[in-house]
């Protein structure tokens, strides 16, 4: 860490799965960097770290400021994303040599990377490599993941907007799925392979009077018999109407994902199916109850539902980007921006703090077991109290003929 | 038809699949009826015509006017819906005798029924029966169907909100599905068994810069080889990124639905699958191209997405309900309220008119073949010009902690 002003170019990359507000973080970085007297030029990596390796950098200084501002309301990664796991530099330093070459070519002294666990690992490795070879570059990670599983931060930008999409959609599906006087079982499948933050958000809908009767998270083992008994109890109590939310990552005690479990006489499923988990469970319940069933997978919709983005999430995503640049310019390096929040007395306060990258990279934060109810088919009030402040607010979004108006970037390639 | 003022109670029923604005029509009926000097009491059928047959009528006069107003923003059928095909009275008049009994019990002189083709048929039969037995009751049908397939009206309440949901979602999915630099084929499945109005709305997303490359409607035969060639052409031109929208009702030339087609060596599919059409087509394209694929079914979400409801649709749905009551009170009976619209010079004007029930019941309105492009993989500008005015406007909706606040009805049963 140095307090000496460092002059040079900055580069921002987006990595991993997109979110509704990932571009708000990019905007926070780009705008703050463009305004900084120490940052000489601002580049965007075309498709994340692959853009570095391929020498494909986009010149942000060339973009129309009005279009850049529309990044706030544009879902998914406007610069392009990638899923690229960088090697361990002690094993293979090819990529690092190449990155250093590009750093030198464009005099890059500020490296901002926006992503989840893997991205923080990438940041950490690049930072360590630069230190090792004596190239001064300030490296900052900016959290982003709808999965909300980054360690050390109260929550991650992107999560709240997905949670709000899930809660709102569950309320609407509840209204639709309970409209007839016939039995109907509806299963909604929600993202989250290892952590149940997103599936748990479905319980917000229930807390507001129109949501799933049962919610299953991947933090606890799934048992088909217990599940069947849960459903039958609700079925009887509610005149055959049951709404169920499941995380895509629910798994049996032996670790097998329910979504991938093989056909067998014992697990009660019919034939191997290509349809997802929701359809699979719905079909199982159809055979068991004879009710009309429907499986709904929220799929990409929950990840990119910018039209329902949370105002809090949007503002915090931008804040995280801004804070990263400010910290780097002030001399910090090798950190991830994190959120430290208080919800005391129902008042939500959120501040940024910096966490060493080495402490956050590659750890997964799961839903605490005490936030899952005793029957393992729902969440507790603590979970609701945690997520509710995060989904507040609905910013006015630019539209054109009542459809979203997204940022249109020129994407001028640096040479 | 009579111009004599008719005094008595009114009843409103909702039938068939719900929509985002069906309750706006109910509100239009209920509010206008409550204010009418000729209507003595306003009842709601609990689960449509089945509520009549079961003597389950809800007293709307007992509801809090503020909660009734929230019906405007509450998706799905607040009174409950049904799918009940009433018999031909010449074959079996049991139901009609029962309905007449209930009419007499509550002195019902105004009958309003909100639904699609089947509901208009129900209206027509009840009206004819009342005339036959000499019971004076004014019967009015109010159109409602997201499928937009009712005959004689420019469009149907409910359609535009679903169309807007589809277009917006396709724009967001496009952003998400094109974010990596790897090939990815995404197939979005849209409702509409026989008419392609909803699937065609996906082309709005394309018209605004972020939508499907290919759109398939059920008005024309689907051919797997032509489809494959279409996809491969886009695949090559777009670096492996293809977004496809299909109507659930696409079918082969021999009439078989693609979604239900049996496994065979000739149709190119693998094993029979329970997943829907989108997954089936995506899997087929995966085998053919090796690309990463994803099938997304918009499912119930497109039908009940009230948070994205069109302001025009909402206002027109309420207008249709109000117009039905006003016409009935003024002496009209045996009509459906329809919309007569002009789009001349880019100016959209919509007026209600009355069509005899016998002329609209049981006909299906499909997308005109000249609005489908020559390659049968998209729609023409005429289609866009038709639908664009309908999706305009976004009313401010009541929320509670940034989640939807729906109407809470007491549902007091009449005795």
HADDOCK unambig.tbl for C-alpha pairs under 7 A between the chains (distance, minus, plus):
assign (segid A and resid 18 and name CA) (segid B and resid 176 and name CA) 6.54 0.50 0.50
assign (segid A and resid 47 and name CA) (segid B and resid 180 and name CA) 6.63 0.50 0.50
assign (segid A and resid 47 and name CA) (segid B and resid 181 and name CA) 6.75 0.50 0.50
assign (segid A and resid 75 and name CA) (segid B and resid 172 and name CA) 6.73 0.50 0.50
assign (segid A and resid 75 and name CA) (segid B and resid 175 and name CA) 6.67 0.50 0.50
assign (segid A and resid 76 and name CA) (segid B and resid 175 and name CA) 5.70 0.50 0.50
assign (segid A and resid 76 and name CA) (segid B and resid 176 and name CA) 5.23 0.50 0.50
assign (segid A and resid 76 and name CA) (segid B and resid 179 and name CA) 6.88 0.50 0.50
assign (segid A and resid 77 and name CA) (segid B and resid 179 and name CA) 6.21 0.50 0.50
assign (segid A and resid 80 and name CA) (segid B and resid 179 and name CA) 5.05 0.50 0.50
assign (segid A and resid 80 and name CA) (segid B and resid 180 and name CA) 6.01 0.50 0.50
assign (segid A and resid 81 and name CA) (segid B and resid 179 and name CA) 5.61 0.50 0.50
assign (segid A and resid 81 and name CA) (segid B and resid 180 and name CA) 5.13 0.50 0.50
assign (segid A and resid 82 and name CA) (segid B and resid 180 and name CA) 5.44 0.50 0.50
assign (segid A and resid 82 and name CA) (segid B and resid 181 and name CA) 6.96 0.50 0.50
assign (segid A and resid 168 and name CA) (segid B and resid 403 and name CA) 6.30 0.50 0.50
assign (segid A and resid 168 and name CA) (segid B and resid 404 and name CA) 6.97 0.50 0.50
assign (segid A and resid 169 and name CA) (segid B and resid 301 and name CA) 6.84 0.50 0.50
assign (segid A and resid 172 and name CA) (segid B and resid 75 and name CA) 6.74 0.50 0.50
assign (segid A and resid 172 and name CA) (segid B and resid 304 and name CA) 5.65 0.50 0.50
assign (segid A and resid 172 and name CA) (segid B and resid 305 and name CA) 6.36 0.50 0.50
assign (segid A and resid 173 and name CA) (segid B and resid 300 and name CA) 6.40 0.50 0.50
assign (segid A and resid 173 and name CA) (segid B and resid 301 and name CA) 6.40 0.50 0.50
assign (segid A and resid 173 and name CA) (segid B and resid 304 and name CA) 6.76 0.50 0.50
assign (segid A and resid 175 and name CA) (segid B and resid 75 and name CA) 6.68 0.50 0.50
assign (segid A and resid 175 and name CA) (segid B and resid 76 and name CA) 5.70 0.50 0.50
assign (segid A and resid 176 and name CA) (segid B and resid 18 and name CA) 6.54 0.50 0.50
assign (segid A and resid 176 and name CA) (segid B and resid 76 and name CA) 5.22 0.50 0.50
assign (segid A and resid 176 and name CA) (segid B and resid 304 and name CA) 6.31 0.50 0.50
assign (segid A and resid 179 and name CA) (segid B and resid 76 and name CA) 6.87 0.50 0.50
assign (segid A and resid 179 and name CA) (segid B and resid 77 and name CA) 6.20 0.50 0.50
assign (segid A and resid 179 and name CA) (segid B and resid 80 and name CA) 5.04 0.50 0.50
assign (segid A and resid 179 and name CA) (segid B and resid 81 and name CA) 5.61 0.50 0.50
assign (segid A and resid 180 and name CA) (segid B and resid 47 and name CA) 6.63 0.50 0.50
assign (segid A and resid 180 and name CA) (segid B and resid 80 and name CA) 5.99 0.50 0.50
assign (segid A and resid 180 and name CA) (segid B and resid 81 and name CA) 5.13 0.50 0.50
assign (segid A and resid 180 and name CA) (segid B and resid 82 and name CA) 5.45 0.50 0.50
assign (segid A and resid 181 and name CA) (segid B and resid 47 and name CA) 6.75 0.50 0.50
assign (segid A and resid 181 and name CA) (segid B and resid 82 and name CA) 6.97 0.50 0.50
assign (segid A and resid 273 and name CA) (segid B and resid 273 and name CA) 5.65 0.50 0.50
assign (segid A and resid 273 and name CA) (segid B and resid 274 and name CA) 6.24 0.50 0.50
assign (segid A and resid 273 and name CA) (segid B and resid 275 and name CA) 6.97 0.50 0.50
assign (segid A and resid 274 and name CA) (segid B and resid 273 and name CA) 6.27 0.50 0.50
assign (segid A and resid 274 and name CA) (segid B and resid 275 and name CA) 6.03 0.50 0.50
assign (segid A and resid 275 and name CA) (segid B and resid 274 and name CA) 6.08 0.50 0.50
assign (segid A and resid 275 and name CA) (segid B and resid 275 and name CA) 3.70 0.50 0.50
assign (segid A and resid 275 and name CA) (segid B and resid 276 and name CA) 6.96 0.50 0.50
assign (segid A and resid 275 and name CA) (segid B and resid 279 and name CA) 6.44 0.50 0.50
assign (segid A and resid 276 and name CA) (segid B and resid 275 and name CA) 6.99 0.50 0.50
assign (segid A and resid 279 and name CA) (segid B and resid 275 and name CA) 6.45 0.50 0.50
assign (segid A and resid 296 and name CA) (segid B and resid 299 and name CA) 6.59 0.50 0.50
assign (segid A and resid 299 and name CA) (segid B and resid 296 and name CA) 6.59 0.50 0.50
assign (segid A and resid 300 and name CA) (segid B and resid 173 and name CA) 6.40 0.50 0.50
assign (segid A and resid 301 and name CA) (segid B and resid 169 and name CA) 6.85 0.50 0.50
assign (segid A and resid 301 and name CA) (segid B and resid 173 and name CA) 6.40 0.50 0.50
assign (segid A and resid 304 and name CA) (segid B and resid 172 and name CA) 5.65 0.50 0.50
assign (segid A and resid 304 and name CA) (segid B and resid 173 and name CA) 6.77 0.50 0.50
assign (segid A and resid 304 and name CA) (segid B and resid 176 and name CA) 6.31 0.50 0.50
assign (segid A and resid 305 and name CA) (segid B and resid 172 and name CA) 6.37 0.50 0.50
assign (segid A and resid 391 and name CA) (segid B and resid 402 and name CA) 6.93 0.50 0.50
assign (segid A and resid 392 and name CA) (segid B and resid 401 and name CA) 6.44 0.50 0.50
assign (segid A and resid 392 and name CA) (segid B and resid 402 and name CA) 5.30 0.50 0.50
assign (segid A and resid 393 and name CA) (segid B and resid 402 and name CA) 6.04 0.50 0.50
assign (segid A and resid 401 and name CA) (segid B and resid 392 and name CA) 6.44 0.50 0.50
assign (segid A and resid 402 and name CA) (segid B and resid 391 and name CA) 6.95 0.50 0.50
assign (segid A and resid 402 and name CA) (segid B and resid 392 and name CA) 5.31 0.50 0.50
assign (segid A and resid 402 and name CA) (segid B and resid 393 and name CA) 6.04 0.50 0.50
assign (segid A and resid 403 and name CA) (segid B and resid 168 and name CA) 6.29 0.50 0.50
assign (segid A and resid 404 and name CA) (segid B and resid 168 and name CA) 6.97 0.50 0.50
